[in-house]
């Protein structure tokens, strides 16, 4: 029976293969094992690149408040040249600028809280920490471990009602493949846990 390795022909014509989806240790495995012969032939084709964002979408379009703050503080040049954003580092210890940054962040959280209430009826506290995990529901994405941490914090608060605690809002955004039973069970667990906590006045 023939074996098909679909990654091989897709790698051959590529001038560079950025390993953005896995850590550097996995990149070494790819060079030493999976594509070792090709690595010996063309070592410069393998680059470990840190994931980033398409900042024109996720900053300029999605975050107008932060965009305006950046424009007012470092000028508009960053819209064409992302390296201009480095100029903002000089404000790292500027308390007035940090207050403005915190105000932008809180305004965004209020906007999201208002949207969520309008869309779902769910009311959340914009002054709580937002712990968000938005990706497809899958065992290797480990949403169930996040849910187990929520359960552990819940049980801790039940046992220690006077303990110091920072309010947190956990937000999951995901869907599971229709036939993926375990992922469906993970969604069920998260929903059941949410109902348990929402209906407990002690927390």
HELIX and SHEET records of a PDB file:
HELIX    1   1 UNK A    6  UNK A   12  1                                   7    
HELIX    2   2 UNK A   24  UNK A   29  1                                   6    
HELIX    3   3 UNK A   30  UNK A   34  3                                   5    
HELIX    4   4 UNK A   36  UNK A   41  1                                   6    
HELIX    5   5 UNK A   43  UNK A   45  5                                   3    
HELIX    6   6 UNK A   55  UNK A   55  1                                   1    
HELIX    7   7 UNK A   56  UNK A   61  3                                   6    
HELIX    8   8 UNK A   64  UNK A   74  1                                  11    
HELIX    9   9 UNK A   76  UNK A   79  5                                   4    
HELIX   10  10 UNK A   82  UNK A   91  5                                  10    
HELIX   11  11 UNK A   95  UNK A  120  1                                  26    
HELIX   12  12 UNK A  139  UNK A  141  5                                   3    
HELIX   13  13 UNK A  143  UNK A  159  1                                  17    
HELIX   14  14 UNK A  181  UNK A  198  1                                  18    
SHEET    1   A 2 UNK A  17  UNK A  18  0                                        
SHEET    2   A 2 UNK A  46  UNK A  47  1                                        
SHEET    1   B 2 UNK A 129  UNK A 134  0                                        
SHEET    2   B 2 UNK A 168  UNK A 173  1                                        
END                                                                             
